[in-house]
Amino acid sequence: MASQKALNPPKGECRQCWYHAYASNEAHKHLKPREDCPACVDHMLNGHDGMIVGR
C-alpha cells in the first residue's frame, strides 16, 4: 500500500509524478525490469493537464 507521502502531494506538485516517485514499486509493479512506464512516458510528453495540486 502506498505511503501517506505518496498519496498527498504538496501544493504545486503533480499528483501522478509525485505518486510514481514516492510509490514507485507499487506504481510500476506491472512492468518488466528496465521497461519504461507507458503512463509516465505519456505524461512526460503530453503534460500534467489538471493534475497539479492547488496552484
Buried (B, 14 or more C-beta within 10 A) or exposed (E): EBEEEBEBBEEEBBBBBBBBBBBBEBBBEEEEEEEEBEEBEEBEEEEEEEBBEEE
